[in-house]
Amino acid sequence: MIKKRALDAMETSIDQVSAADAKVTGLLLDEFKGEPLAIAHFFKKTGQEKLPADGAALKPQRDPPVDANEPATAPPPTKAKKRRTSKSACASPLIETAEAKKRRTEARAKRHADLDHRKFWKLASGRCVEDILFEAAVRGHANVKQRSYTIDFNCERTKSLFKDAEWNEIKAFDNFALPKLPKSTTDYVLAVRSALRRGEHPASVPVPRDDRYSCDLVLRTFLSWTSLYAEEPSPFANSALTEAFWCREAWPLLKNLLSDVKGISMIDGEKHGTESSRHRNRSRVADQESTTTRKRSGAKLDLIAHDSVNKRDWFVVESPKEWDEQSTKFLKELDVKVFRNLHLIAAHRLAEPHSTEFRKEARFFSLYAGGRGFVTMEVRPCPASGYVMLAHTYDMFILPSTIGSWTHQCRGLTFLLQIRGCMKTTIAKYNECIRKQEEAATRDEDSDHDAWLYQPSRPHVFDSTLCSSPIDPEDDDDLDGDLE
């Protein structure tokens, strides 16, 4: 009512309103420079029900005097207004970015200086691979793989950092051949394909006893595919399906790829990764002078091969909804998210057994499965260095929208079984190295000397100077690729 009265007074001529209203309206026009909304806000703020007859309306009304004899009453409760700005809202984002970049550079330089330079990969030219990658990171021209001391043989930016002779020396380690499947498994895949081409049921082919679990995965996958291809229209011709379908239905063997390995469970449904959580919380300390930050969780992944007993991750799968190689989501998740989680798994597993034999045979894989296809990335340690990793991205496999001759389906299925064999070998070698370390510790306990009584069971992982230790200067966000 107040706002309408003020606006009507603005739009109506002076001779159509009372003299008091005209006087007050003129005073308000002079005060608020003719802004109708400002006049309406004035009436709303003062709480007046009508226009007064003199200029006193330009001043807010004061509360009436309080009688000392009347009992005091508590004011009505008011709801606190929500703060809309943060403490750093007034700070310049350019200044914050420069300071953050400086802290990152200093932290990166400190970590590089703390490395054991005797383990560096020294080329025939006299230069070290670690130093070359570090200098590129300092200049700001390095991607997440180069900042993590990783050589990607498919990356032209990495190749441009080295001379031709140096790159040829590095290429000598570009060997990512996968071992073939057992003959019984290969024969079974070919036999099922032949049966399907003849129009027979895939279960009509007897399952061999050798490598029985892999053959069971083959049978389950073909049973799922035949039912999906029988639908009208085929789901493989539809691009509007969810990520869960492409990750768990298009390639159903992924849900049980390593389930036969003791202690390993294939966990799906956007599970937090254990390794990324360990990396993000590596610098958390208790500081009594400031509020302790909340423990950060790991990156969410669609499928994880997780050791629930020992809290270790071995294999990760990320799935996009649509297979678009030019989209921002595709490029960032494949080159940053998938690689970072895979690199963390490899770095943590290699640091635990401290075995040269394990480093020679360890191979780690991650999958980016979306739409009708998937692409695989592998990371393994370089034999010539204690810090450099070697990365390789395999060619993609895509399911056809129609059955065809079952050629493309069998190729993708065989490739996943090859990865399964490599991962089983890596896990078995890891467990063997851990068992040997435990046996060595047991032999010390059985000896006659008592020195083992006064040794710690394991080194502490917390900072001994809890109250005075400084906070890690590096802010570990999702785009930072530095790994210790």
Buried (B, 14 or more C-beta within 10 A) or exposed (E): EBBEBBBEBBEEEEEEBEEBBBBBBEBBBEBBEEBBEEBBBBBEEEEBEEBBEEEEBBEEEEEEEEEEEEEEEEEEEEEEEEEEEEEEEEEEEEEEEEEBEEBBBEBBEEBBEEBEEEEBBBBEEEBBBBBBBBBBBEEEEBBBBBBBBBBBBEBEEBBEBBEEEBBEBBEEBEEBEBEEBBEBBBBBBEBBBEBBEEEEEBEEBEBBEEBEBBBBBBBBBBBBBBEBBEEEEBBBEEEEBEBBBBBBBBBBBBBBBBEBBEBBBBBBEEBBBBBBBBBBBEBBBEBEEEEEEEEEEBBBBBBBBBBEEEEBBBBBBBBBBBBBEEEEEBEBBBBBBBBBBBBBBBBBBBEBBEBEEBBEBBBBBBBBBBBBBBBBBBBBBBEBBBBBBBBBBBEBBBBBBEBEEBEBBBEBBBBBBBBBBBBBBBBEBBBBBBEEBEEEEEEEEEEEEEEEEEEEEEEEEEBEEEEEBEEEEBEBEEEBBBBE
